[in-house]
Amino acid sequence: MVLFLVSAAGLGGWEWTRGQALELYATYTGLVYITPIIGGFLADRFLGFKLAVLIGAFLMTLGHASMAFETEATFYLGIGLLIIGNGFFKPNISSIVGDIYGNQQDKKDGGYTIFYMGINAGAFLGILLCGYIGEKVGWSYGFGLAGVFMFFGMLQFYFAQKIFGKIGDKPKKKAESALEVFQELEEIRNAESQLVGFDEENVKEKIDEEVAHASQEDRLTLMKELKERFRKKISGDRLLVISILAFFTIFFWMAFEQAGGSMTIFAKDYTNRILSGSAATTFTIVNALMAIVPLAIITWVLLSLFRTTFKRYGISNLFLGASFVIIWGVVLWMVNKEFNTKAYEVQFTYLEEKELDDQIPVLASNQDQQLADYIASNEDLKSAVGIRLFNANLNATKDSFNITGAYTVSTDDFASIRHDSQLSPGDNIDILDVDQKGSYVYVDAEGAKDIPTTIPAKVVEVKETEIEVAASWFGILNSLFIILFAPIFSKIWESKYNPTAPKKFALGLTLLGLGFAALAFGSMTIPNGAETAAVSMVWLILAYLLHTLGELAVSPVGLSYVSKLSPPKLVSLMFGVWFTASAIANFIAGMTGSYIDRISESVGLTGFFLIFTILPIGAAIIMLMLNKFLVKKMHGIH
């Protein structure tokens, strides 16, 4: 979305300023994370998780489709539908995962990490395909393709929802039996809790004492009262832990979500994305493998899934299979296009208007003659194809007179373009300066009819292999690294080396800060206020790696702890609260990102990225200091 907004009209964008685009990004991402608190509440009370997910998916499908029209009205309508749809979708899909594991608390951290890997498999393919098509073919196609897959995903979920059994059904009120109350009371009695005013043994003694002295008919009532009393205390402490963890995620996401804002701008305008020779060939091969190998692995998993579920969920599998047929088609088309893309040196002539403002000493009484002599002696003016003069004689003084105006000169120049069309030296083509800064692209004959500002050019040389890495390509690194490292983190969380939640958060915040430290270091050669630069891609790739490792220590773990610490009747609502913290963080991320130009003018891009180095690492230190307090307040949840 940000790339679309800031791209030149020649590339189908809206030519917004960076600040304008990032302010809209802030508003959108802030709202898209705040609506889950409403969607979670409605699902907990009325809809159930399954129906809420379907409603959300349907609204998001309409949102993507609406954005594909690219008019101002449909663009904002699409964003609105995505915001509302995500409110129904995001908290409730996470709640379903939590319910699958039931009381197997020790499995949830690993389970949510695998779930998170699944999410990012979709994000990897989505950014790879929709981002590539948006930049290379047209933004409408990129937005529209997202809607197609959202629709297929919705149908796949709808026809397979029975696989969850009763998990996610509409909530039903039911009376508690004496056995259920007693069992829950026993769980509280045996929990490793340390309530205020009691140690663990005192809690057990108090429960035993009060129940033992009650008459038979009052025992159930008393057990319910005791259960409620202790449950409220334990629940209150655990909700406090969720709130503190949610607060610290603000520091994480306000920095991490620069990925869709200032880091995207950094990739587009400050990173050297032009590769040539062996580097270009290597990247093309690696990029093809990055697309094909993960897709092949996922396809193999899907085929295994089909063998075990097709008889029961055939229609769902058909929609899933159809999706991957389309994905394979787009991936193979993309790989073929990249392998056939060549670089061409072209020559063209363009007209440039220059300002004229000079002072001529008075050497003769005939100023008109002197003015003619002045024009004849000026090399630029002699070659001008048009001259417009203003105030040529109006400001004459005793010793000199001013000449002001403008003139147009014709200039021959060369440019490098990249395209998969097979061109030869001597071919006449049309090119377009997409950003008025000398970035030229090839325009085919059909496109040249609709763009009046194209420039005639002639191909003079087929250059060595040269490619331009799409700015959106860097967005896939986060998802790719998650797919690679999530299984490792999942195994660690299930081993004896599994740290406490606060320690995991501290680790994630530190890694995030180090990622921005890499960007700050890589930006040291960029002058303050520079609009463009050509920094090595290595720094951006390293930052994404460190950010992803940090994310794996925070985000899926956070989802797991919300599921484990929340009272059963408040799970989706607490996911909504959790995502509200993300909403605040995303809004802050977009707004701080929108100041990138102003901050870089003052302290450079290094200073800008150091802000996001210091804040997360500072939060990590505080989180470590709170470790014992938070573990105590979890009352046995590990």
N, C-alpha and C positions, 0 to 999 in steps of 0.2 A: 504493500500500500504506500509506504514512504517513497520507494523508488518510483512508483507511478506518479505520485504527486510532484516530485522534484524534477522528473524527466522533462526534457524539452518537448515542445509541441511537435517538432519534427519526428520524435520517437513516440508520439501518441500520448505524452504526459500532459500535465496541467501547468507546468512551469511555476509551481509554488516555490517560495523561498524555503530554505531549510527550517527556519524558525516556524513558519506557518505549518509546514508538514509535521514537524515534531510536536507542535501544540495540539494538532488534531490527533496525532498518535497518542499523546498523553490522555486526552479526553476519552478516546475510544478504549484504550487498554484499561484505563481506570474504571470505566463503566462496565466493561465486559467481565470484570472480576468482582464487581459489587452486586450485580444481579443474582449471583448464586445464593446469597443469603435469603432472597425471596423465594427462589426456586427450591431451595432446600427446605424451607418452612412449609411450602405448599405440598411438597412430596411427603414430608413427615406426617402431616395432618390429614391430607385429603387424597393425593394422587397416587402415592406409591412411587418407588424409584423407576420402575419399568416405564410406566406411562409418561413420567416426567422426561425421561431420556428421549422417548419417541417424539414428544412435543418439541423439545429442544432441537432435535436433529431436523425436524421438518421446518422449523422457523429458520434455522441456519442454512438449509438448502435454498429457501426462498431468498435469504439475504445474499448469498453468493450469486444467485441468478440475477438479482436486482443490480448488483454492482457491475455485472458484465455489460450492462447497457451504457455505463460511463457518462450518463447525463448527471447534472448536479443533483436533481431530485432523486433519481434512482440510486445514485451513489450513497447519499445520506440515508435513504430508506433501507438500503442493504446493510449499512453499518448498524442502524437501529434494530433490524431483525436479528443480526448476529449477536448484538448485546443482550437482547431478551432471550434468544434461543440458548445462548451459552449459560444463562442463569438457570434454565431447566436442566441442561445437559451436564455441566461440569461437576456439580457436587453429588449428583445422584449416581452417575456412573462410578464414582469413587466409593460411594456408600455400598453399592452392590458388591464390589470387590471385598470390602471389609466384612460383609455378612457371609460371604462364601467361606471364610476361615473360622467363623463362629468364635469359640473361646480358645482357639489355638493361637494364643497371643505370640508365642515364640516364632510362629511362621509368618506373621503379618509383615514384618520389615522386609523379608526376602520376597514375599508375595507382591507387595506394592512396588518393589524394585523391578520385578519382572513385568508387572502391569505398566510401569513407567517406560520400560523398554519397548513394550508394544505400542504405546502412545507415540514414542519417538520413531518407531519404524514408519508409522503414518506420516509423522512430521518430516522425516527424511525424504520420503517419496513425494510428499506434497510440495515441499520447497524446491526439490530437485526438478520436478516436472512443471508445476504451476509457475514457479519463479522463472525457469528457463523459457517456457512458452510466453510468459508475460513480457520478458525482455526481448526475446528474439523474434517472436511472431506478432504479438499484440496483447495489450493488457486485458482486453475483453476476454480473450481465450484463456488467459491465466485465471481470472476470476471465475469464469464459467466452468472450467475444468474442476475447480474446487467444489462447485455446486453439484456436478455430476457424481463425484465420488461420495459426497456427503449424503446424497439421495440413495445411492447404492448401499452405503453403510447403514442407513436407517432401515432399509428393507431387509438387509441381512439380519439386523438385530430383531426386527419385528417377527420374522418367521422362525427365529431360533430362541425366542425368549423363554420357552418352556424348559430350556436346559437349566435354568436357575431354580426350577421348582417354585416354591412359595416365596423365595427371596425376591424382594422388590415389589410384592403385591400391594394392593391398596391396604392401608392400615385398618385393623379391626380391633374394637375394644372387647376385652374378655375378662371375666372375673378370675381372680387368683385363687387357686386351691390352697388348702393348708399345707400340702406337701411342697408346692412351688415356693410359698413364702418361707417355709422352714429351710428348704435347700438354699435359697438366696441368703437367708440369715446365716447359715453355716458358712457360706462363702465369705461373708463379711467377717464373721467371727474368726475364721482361719486366715484371713488376709494379713500380710505383714504390714499392718497399719500402725501408725503412731499418732493418734489423735491428740489434739491439744488437751492437756490436763490428765491424760492417761497414757501409760505405756501399753505395750501389746497385751501383757498378762492382765492388767487391770480391765482392759476392754472385754476380754473373754470372761473374766470373773463377774463383771457387771451384768453382761448378757445372761450368764448362767444363773446368777442370783435372782434377777428380776423374773425370768421365765419360771424358775423352780418354785417360787412362792405364789405364783398365780394359780387361780382355780382353773379347772379343766375348760369351763366355758369361756373364760377370759383369756386363755392362753393364745388363741389365734389373733385376737385383737391386740394383745400386748406385743406379740411377735411382729405384727405389722407396724406398730408404733416404733418399736426398737429398730426394725429394719429401716424405716423411713428416716429415723433420727441419724443413724450411723451412715446410711447411704447418702444423705444430704451433706454430711460433713466430708465424707470421702469424695463425693461428686464435686463439691465446691472446691476442694483442694486440687483435684485433677483438672477442673475447668480453669483454675488459676494458672496451672502449668501450660495448658493450651494457649491461654491469653499471652503469657510471657513469651512462649516460643513464637507465636504469631507476630508479636511486636518485633522480635529480632529478625523475622523473615522480611520485614520492611527494609532493613538495611541490606539484606541480601538481594532482594528483587529490584530495589531502586538502582542498584549497580548492574545486576545481571541483565535487566531488560534494556540496557543501552544497546543490546545486540540488535534490536529492531529499529533503533533510532540512530544515535550518534555513531555506533560502530558500523552501521550500514552506510552512513555518510562517509565515514573514514574509509570503508572499502571502495566506495564509488569514486571519491575525489582525491584521496591521499595515499592510495596503495597502487604500486606498480602492478597492473594486471595484464600487461603486454608481455608475452613470452615468445621467444623465437628460437629457431634451430632445434637442438636436441632437447632443450627445456620444454619447448612447446610440444614436441613429439611425446616426451615422457609424461607431461601433464595430460595430454589427450588420452593416452593409454591408461594411466592411473584413474582418470576420471571415468572412463568407460568401465573399468573394473569396479570402481566404487558404486556405480549404478547397477551393474549386472550381477556381481557376486552377492551382495545383500539381498537383491531381489530373487536370485536363484535359491538362496537359503530359505527365505520366507515362503517361496513357492513350494519348496520341498516340505516345509512344515504344514502348509495348507493341504498338500496332497495326502499327507499322513492323517490330517484332520478329516478330510473327505472320506477316507476309507472307514473311519470309525463312526462318523456322524451322518453320512449321506442318506441312509435309509430313514432316519428319524427326522432329519432337517434338510431334506433335498432342495427345497425352494431357496432356503437361506444360502446353501452352498452354491447354488446356481448364480445368485447375485454376487457372491464373493468371487466366484470363478470368473464371471464376466468382467468384474472390476480389474482383475489381474491380467486378463487378456488385453484389455485396453492399456493397462500400465506397461505391459511388455511391448505393445505396439509403439507407444510414445517413447519408451526408453530406447528401443532399437532405432527408431527414426532420429532421435536426438544424437545417439552415438554415430550414426551414419553421417549426419549433418556436420558434426564436429570433425570427423576424419576427412571430409571432403572440403572443409573450409580452407581457403588459401588467402594469402595476402598479396595485394596488387599495389604497385606504385602507379599513380595516375597524375597527369598534368592537366591543369585547368587555368582559366583566366577569370579573375574576379575584379569587380569595380569597387574601389575604396574611396570614400569621401573624407577629405582632410580639411581641417580648419586653417584659415589664413588670418594671421594677425601680425603685421610687421610695421616698422617705422622706417620711412625713407627720408634721407636728408635732402633738402632742397638744393639742387645743383644748377638748375636752369629755370627761367621764367615760365617755360612751357611745361606745366606739370603733366598734361596729358601725354606728351611725348616721353617724358621721363617715366611715367607709369607703364607705357608700352615697352620702353627699353627694359624696365624692371622685370616685366613678365617674360620677355624674350631671353633674359639672362638667367632666369630661374629654371633649373633642370626639371624640377617636378612640374612646374607650371607649363613648361614647353611640351611635356608629354601628357598633359591633362586632356581628358576627353570632354571636359566641361568646366567652366569657371563662372562663379557667381560672386560679384564684388558688392560690398556695402561700404558706405562712408569713405569712398576712395579719396575724395577731395574735401570732405566736410570738416575734417579736423586739422586742416593745414595751419601751420604756425610759420613764423618767420624763417626758422631753420629746417623744419621737417614737416612731413605730413604722414598720417596713419592710413594704412590700407587694411581693411578687414573683409572677410567673406569666406567662401568655401570653394574647393575645387575637387574634381573627381579624376582619379588616375586608374589606369588599367594595369593590372599586375599579373604576371605569370607565376604560378606556384605549383608545388608538388604535395601530394598527400598519400597516406597509406590507408587503404581500406581492406576489410576482411569480409569475405562472403563465400557461400558454397556454390555460387554460380561459376560455371567454367568459362572464364574470360581469357582473351589472348591479346598480346601487344597489338595496338592499333585499333582495338574496339572502342567505339564511342558509347559512353554511358552517361548517366546522370548521378550526381552525388549531392549530399545535403550536409551543411554545417549544422549539426543538431543542437549545439550549445553556444554558438557564436564565439567559441574559443578555439576553433580549429580542429574539432572532433568530427571527422567526415564519415558518412556511411553511404553505402550503395543503395540506390533507389531503382527498383525495376520499372519497366515501361508503364505498367499499370499504376504504380504508385506515383510516378512523375506527373501523371495527368491531374492528380488531386492536390499536388503540392506545388504552388507557383514559385517557390523560392529555391528550387533545385538548380544546380550549376552543371552545365555541360562539361564533360571531362573526357580524356583519352587515356586508355591503358598504355603505359610505356614499358612496364616490366612485371613479370610474375616473380614475386620475391620468394625467399626461402620460407620454410614453414614458420608461420607466425599466427598466434591466436590471442584473443582477448578474453580473459576469464570474466565471466558475468559477475557483477557485483552481488547478485543474489546467491551465487554459488557458496559463499562463505557461510550463509545461513544453514547449509546442510551439515556443516562440521559438527555442530552441537548434537544433532540427532545421531549422526554417524558414530561419534565418540560414545554416546549413551548406549547404542546398540552393542558396541565393542566392550565397554567396561561394566555395564549393568550386571551381567552375570557374575563378574568377579566380586563386585560390591555385595551382591546378594549372598554369595557364599561366605564372605567375611562376616556379614551381619548374622549368619546362622552358626558361626564358629565361636570358639572361646575368646576370640579377639574382638568380639562385638562390644564397642564402647557405649557409654550412656548417651541418651539423646542430646544433652547439652554439649558433650564432647564432640559428637557428630556435627552439630551445628557450628561449633567453633572451628572445626576442621574445614567445613564447607566455606565459611566466611573468609578464612585465611587464604584458601586456594583462590577464591574469587579476587581478593585483593592483590594477590601475586600476579594474576592474569592482567589486571590493569596496570600493574607495575611494569610488565613487559611492554604494554602499549606505550606507556609513558617514556620508557627508555628508547623504544623504537622511533618515537616522535621528536627526539631531541634535535634532530637536524632540520626540522621544519620551522621556518621563521614565524614569528608571531604574526597572526592575522592572515597567513597565506591561505588562498582559496583552493589551491591544488598542490600536490606533491607526488612523489613516486617512491614511497617507503616499501621495503621488502615485504612480501606476503608472509614471511616467516613469523613476524611479530603478531599478526592477526591470527594466524593458525595456532600459535602457542597460547595466545590469550583464550581462544575458544576451547582448547584442550584443558587448560587449568580451570576455566569457568565450568566446564562440563563435569569434571571430577568434583568440584565444589557442589554443583547442583545435585549430584548423586548422593552426597552426604547430607543434603538438606531436604530437597523436595519430596522424593518418595518416602523418606523416613518421616517427614512431617505429616504426610497423608496417613501413614501407618499409626502414628501416635494420636492423631485426631480420632481415628477409628477405635483405638484401644482405650483412650482416656475418656471419651464421651459417653454419657448415659445413653442406653439403647434408644430411648425415645427422642433423643436430640442429635443423633448422629449427622443427619443431613444438614440440620440447622448449624451445627458446629463447623461442618465443612464450609457452609456459607460464610460464617464468621472468619474462618481461616482464609478464604478467598477474598474477604473484605480487606484483610491486611495486604494481600497482593494487589488489590485495587488501589489502595493508597500508594503502595510502592510503585505501581505502574504509572500512576499519574505523576508522581514526583520524578520518576525516570524520564518520562516524556518532556516534562517542563524543564528539568535541568538540562536535558539534551538540547532543548530548543535554544539554550544560551551558549551553545558551542562556539558560535562565531564571536560573540562578545567576550567570552572568557579567553578564547585563543588569541584574540587581539591584545589582551592584557598580559596573560602569563603563558601563552602558547598552548598547543595541544598537550604538551607534557604536563603542564599545570592542571589542565582540564581532567586528564586521566588520573592524576595523583589524588584528586578529590575522592574518586571511587576506589583508590587503594587504601587510603587512610581510614575512611568510615567503616568498611567491613572488618578490617583487622582490629580496629578499636572495639567494635561490637563483639568480636571473637574473644578478646581478652575478658570482657565483662561476663560473657556467657560461661567461660571457664570458672570465674569466681562464683557464679550462681549454681554450679554443678550439684553440690551436696544438698543445698536447699531444695532444688527442683526434684531431685531423685527422692527425697523424703516425702514431698508432696504428691508423688505418683502413687504411693501406697501399694507397692508390690508390682506395679506394671513396669516391666523391664524393656 
